[in-house]
Amino acid sequence: MLSAEQWGVVALSLKIAGVAIGVTIPIAFALAYLLARGRFPGKVLVDGIVHLPLVLPPVVTGWLLLLAFAPDGPVGHVIEAVTGGTVLFRWTGAAIAAGVMALPLMVRAMRLSIESVDRRLEQAARTLGAGPGRVFRTITLPLSVPGILAGAVLGFARGLGEFGATITFVSNVPGETQTLPLAIYSKLQVPGSEHAVVQLALVSVALSLGALVVSELLARRAGRGFHVL
């Protein structure tokens, strides 16, 4: 049975991952659509930048976030001027780190789904008088839903497991930025905490596996439930 402290860690992890993915979904879909359908100079470079967190050491990603969101950084300066606060050492900063690390996986899944949409269906709709907006709403978007759902849930699972960028960017603050991976890391440093480590690890495995199963079920349901109009 988890202690109150451990339940707090689980709740905070779910909150951070949920907020991160909720904010990142529209950004990921816009990037996926741009990369799937757009033709513009520098597309390869944009694609590389989007997927950079997959190959960069997470510590480097966290350091770059720290530079950008520090009070004297380009983004942090604006945040401090507008809100009077900072995202450093806050759960909001942990959500930013989780969203950045999950973004490449989300974009990849959504892009593959958009690219799998039969362009002939869209062309047929246009010949029947449908404008670009209606084609997008009635054909491209519905047929892309499985990839959107899969990308969102995969991103959520990635957010739950984020460690390196988070601890570098917002540190390991109990009750504020200490998610499941960070709590497990902290317990590993304390002799005699093996039982707590096992409990938290099992919760982490269960949540991640559950997210993958839900992703598959939602993708299948979406594939059956949407029809081209």
Secondary structure, 3 states (H helix, E strand, C coil): CCCHHHHHHHHHHHHHHHHHHHHHHHHHHHHHHHHHHCCCCCHHHHHHHHHHHHHCCHHHHHHHHHHHHCCCCHHHHHHHHHHCCCCCCCHHHHHHHHHHHHHHHHHHHHHHHHHCCCHHHHHHHHHCCCCHHHHHHHHHHHHHHHHHHHHHHHHHHHHHCCCHHHHHHHCCCCCCCCCHHHHHHHHHCCCCCHHHHHHHHHHHHHHHHHHHHHHHHHHHHHHHHCCCC
